Every structure is written in C-alpha cells, then in structure tokens.
C-alpha cells in the first residue's frame, strides 16, 4: 500500500508524491494510522482551493489503510494460535518420554526370543505376507497373515526360522507384501513400523518433534504424526 506526502513550493500549489509505508515488522498498525492521518490533515490544510482533494482517492487510501491494519491484526492472532499449538504439542509429546512407540521403520530386535513390529495398511488387502530377513538379505521366516483390513496391524515374531529352529540375535529386518483381488497393493499404501523408545522432546523452528532410539540404537527425530501407536 502507498500513502502520500505533501511537498510545497512558493510558486505552485502543493503536489502529491508517493511514499511507501514502513514494513509492519518495524512499524505498528497504530503508528501507520497516525502517520496516514497526519499526512491527510497536511494535504487538506495545504490543498489548492481551486483543485480540492479527490474524495474517491482519499476514500481508497483509507480503505487500503484498513486492509493493512486488518492484516497486521490477523498476523498477530495467527502467531498467538501457532505459539499455543506448539505449547500444547510439547505438553502432549513430553508425556511420551520413556515410552515405547511404533514409528516408521523395518528393523527388528529379538528380546528374549521375541520381537514386535507392525504395518500400517492404507487400504484393505486380501492377502498379506511378512518376510523376516537376516543381515545378508536372506529370508529366514515367512508369515502369511491372510486378509487384513486397512489400518494398523500389530505383528510378532518368535525368533525362529521357517524350519522351526531358533535363530540368534543379529540384526534383522522385515518386508511386507500385500495383494488385493490379485493386484499388488502399492508400496505407498504399506508402511512398516518398528519399535522405538522416546528419549526427549525437540522444539525447533516452530515444530515439535520427538527424539527416539529405534532398533539397532539408531537415534533420530520424528514428528508427532509419525507415532502410530504407544506400546508401553
């Protein structure tokens, strides 16, 4: 938006030149309004009686000023809402510290011969298969889950191979395949989930995140929206 300032010369009527309103970050709406009114009064006092100010132009300028003031107020309100939302997220996130949660990942950790994992299906599937892989990528165990509805499916593995022999505790991963009516379910609709422990809450750049340690002692930051389930 532009406002006008008055310059006068002894031999001519006052003329109007454009001036840019200061950025709202450094000038408040109240100061902007005061400056505008002062300039408007100066224009009226120094106008040429034979060429009075254009009422429609003056009305347009006042309308623009109101728009700027409204935007400044809206920005202030939105900033307050954002700060309150982040504070609420931080309180919610802090209650998860020390808990085990399901987050995106495909690592498995055997604890006393048992492992937990999960999968989030974005659509129903008529057949779901889970393959457990060793560190070399070899399939050591296969689970056929049959038909599954869309949503979160909790999975467990007893640490045995397909032949029934107990396996050791090296790192393992898992992969999920799904079909529906003979058609492969797209990978974008299959989210493998691993167990992680919440260490602390991270607040940076207006965003609240969780710092977690997942299987294999891998530490990373995740958003609250990536917590699919609180296990314990």
Secondary structure, DSSP 4 states (H G I P E B T S, - for coil): -EEEEEEEETTEEEEEEEEEPPPTTTS-HHHHHHHHHHHHHHHHHH-BTTB---HHHHHHHHHHHHHHHHHHHHHHHHHHHHHHHHHHHHHHHHTTTT-EEEEE--EE--BTTBEEEEEEESS-EEEEEEEEE-TTS-EEEEEEEEEE-SEEEEEEE-SB-TTSPBP--S-EEEEEEEEETTEEPPGGGEEEEEEEEEEEEEEETTEEEEEEEETTTEEEEEEGGG--EE--
